[in-house]
Amino acid sequence: MEEIDPGTAYALIGQIMAAPGKREELIDYLAQGSHAMPGNLAYQIWRDKADENSVWITEVWRDEAAHKASLALPQVQEAIAKARPIIAGFGARAEVEPAGGKP
């Protein structure tokens, strides 16, 4: 795994709500679109234990430019197109940074 440079690293935590009963389908689309993204150090999808339609995404990137560039990748564009009809909304979103030491 590539070393994280706290001076340039870019990380996000965000919540996506699926249409009722569509969470697993949304997870599949997100997973399909997240492979082989240059500059991506971690991309994890989490099921919300308290909300059966909600997922949380944690992303760590080498820098913000790598994250922005990923949005133009064909597999990411395809995943967005497939997921859009079953996304009911977006919840909390935070840009975060390492809190000292090694993340």
C-alpha positions as a Markdown table, in Angstrom:
| # | Residue | x | y | z |
|---|---|---|---|---|
| 1 | Met | 0.0 | 0.0 | 0.0 |
| 2 | Glu | 1.2 | 3.5 | -0.9 |
| 3 | Glu | 2.3 | 5.6 | 2.1 |
| 4 | Ile | -0.1 | 8.4 | 3.0 |
| 5 | Asp | 1.4 | 11.9 | 3.0 |
| 6 | Pro | -0.6 | 13.8 | 5.6 |
| 7 | Gly | 0.4 | 17.1 | 3.8 |
| 8 | Thr | -1.4 | 16.2 | 0.6 |
| 9 | Ala | -3.8 | 13.3 | 1.4 |
| 10 | Tyr | -7.4 | 13.8 | 0.7 |
| 11 | Ala | -10.1 | 11.8 | 2.5 |
| 12 | Leu | -13.9 | 11.8 | 2.6 |
| 13 | Ile | -16.6 | 10.1 | 4.6 |
| 14 | Gly | -20.1 | 10.2 | 3.1 |
| 15 | Gln | -23.5 | 8.7 | 3.5 |
| 16 | Ile | -25.7 | 7.6 | 0.6 |
| 17 | Met | -29.3 | 6.5 | 1.1 |
| 18 | Ala | -30.7 | 3.9 | -1.3 |
| 19 | Ala | -34.3 | 3.7 | -2.3 |
| 20 | Pro | -36.1 | 1.2 | 0.0 |
| 21 | Gly | -34.9 | -2.3 | -0.5 |
| 22 | Lys | -32.1 | -1.3 | -3.0 |
| 23 | Arg | -29.1 | -1.0 | -0.6 |
| 24 | Glu | -27.4 | -4.2 | -1.8 |
| 25 | Glu | -27.8 | -3.2 | -5.4 |
| 26 | Leu | -26.3 | 0.2 | -4.6 |
| 27 | Ile | -23.4 | -1.5 | -2.9 |
| 28 | Asp | -22.8 | -3.6 | -5.9 |
| 29 | Tyr | -22.7 | -0.6 | -8.2 |
| 30 | Leu | -20.4 | 1.3 | -5.9 |
| 31 | Ala | -18.0 | -1.7 | -5.7 |
| 32 | Gln | -18.0 | -2.2 | -9.4 |
| 33 | Gly | -17.0 | 1.4 | -10.0 |
| 34 | Ser | -14.3 | 1.6 | -7.4 |
| 35 | His | -11.6 | -0.7 | -8.9 |
| 36 | Ala | -8.3 | 0.5 | -10.3 |
| 37 | Met | -8.7 | 4.1 | -9.5 |
| 38 | Pro | -5.2 | 5.8 | -9.8 |
| 39 | Gly | -4.3 | 7.6 | -6.6 |
| 40 | Asn | -6.9 | 5.8 | -4.5 |
| 41 | Leu | -5.4 | 4.5 | -1.3 |
| 42 | Ala | -8.6 | 3.1 | 0.3 |
| 43 | Tyr | -12.2 | 2.9 | -0.7 |
| 44 | Gln | -14.6 | 1.1 | 1.7 |
| 45 | Ile | -18.3 | 0.7 | 1.7 |
| 46 | Trp | -20.1 | 0.2 | 5.0 |
| 47 | Arg | -23.7 | -0.8 | 5.8 |
| 48 | Asp | -25.3 | 1.4 | 8.3 |
| 49 | Lys | -26.5 | -0.9 | 11.2 |
| 50 | Ala | -29.3 | 1.6 | 12.2 |
| 51 | Asp | -30.7 | 2.3 | 8.7 |
| 52 | Glu | -31.4 | -0.6 | 6.3 |
| 53 | Asn | -31.2 | 1.8 | 3.3 |
| 54 | Ser | -28.0 | 3.7 | 4.2 |
| 55 | Val | -24.4 | 3.1 | 3.3 |
| 56 | Trp | -21.3 | 5.0 | 4.3 |
| 57 | Ile | -18.3 | 5.4 | 2.0 |
| 58 | Thr | -14.8 | 6.1 | 3.3 |
| 59 | Glu | -12.2 | 7.2 | 0.7 |
| 60 | Val | -8.5 | 8.0 | 1.0 |
| 61 | Trp | -6.7 | 9.5 | -1.9 |
| 62 | Arg | -3.1 | 10.5 | -2.6 |
| 63 | Asp | -4.4 | 14.1 | -3.1 |
| 64 | Glu | -7.5 | 16.0 | -4.1 |
| 65 | Ala | -6.6 | 16.0 | -7.8 |
| 66 | Ala | -6.6 | 12.2 | -7.9 |
| 67 | His | -10.1 | 12.2 | -6.4 |
| 68 | Lys | -11.4 | 14.7 | -8.9 |
| 69 | Ala | -9.7 | 12.8 | -11.8 |
| 70 | Ser | -11.4 | 9.5 | -10.7 |
| 71 | Leu | -14.8 | 11.0 | -11.4 |
| 72 | Ala | -14.0 | 11.0 | -15.1 |
| 73 | Leu | -13.0 | 7.3 | -15.2 |
| 74 | Pro | -15.3 | 5.1 | -17.4 |
| 75 | Gln | -16.1 | 2.6 | -14.7 |
| 76 | Val | -16.9 | 5.4 | -12.2 |
| 77 | Gln | -19.2 | 7.1 | -14.8 |
| 78 | Glu | -20.9 | 3.8 | -15.5 |
| 79 | Ala | -21.4 | 3.1 | -11.8 |
| 80 | Ile | -22.9 | 6.6 | -11.3 |
| 81 | Ala | -25.3 | 6.1 | -14.2 |
| 82 | Lys | -26.5 | 2.7 | -12.8 |
| 83 | Ala | -26.8 | 3.9 | -9.2 |
| 84 | Arg | -28.4 | 7.3 | -9.8 |
| 85 | Pro | -32.0 | 5.9 | -10.2 |
| 86 | Ile | -31.8 | 4.0 | -6.9 |
| 87 | Ile | -30.2 | 6.8 | -4.8 |
| 88 | Ala | -32.8 | 8.3 | -2.5 |
| 89 | Gly | -30.5 | 11.0 | -1.2 |
| 90 | Phe | -27.2 | 11.9 | 0.5 |
| 91 | Gly | -26.6 | 12.4 | 4.2 |
| 92 | Ala | -23.6 | 13.7 | 6.1 |
| 93 | Arg | -20.4 | 14.3 | 4.2 |
| 94 | Ala | -17.1 | 15.3 | 5.6 |
| 95 | Glu | -13.6 | 16.0 | 4.2 |
| 96 | Val | -11.2 | 14.7 | 6.9 |
| 97 | Glu | -7.4 | 14.8 | 7.5 |
| 98 | Pro | -5.0 | 12.7 | 9.5 |
| 99 | Ala | -4.9 | 13.6 | 13.2 |
| 100 | Gly | -1.2 | 13.2 | 13.6 |
| 101 | Gly | 1.1 | 10.2 | 13.5 |
| 102 | Lys | 0.5 | 7.5 | 10.9 |
| 103 | Pro | -3.1 | 7.1 | 9.8 |
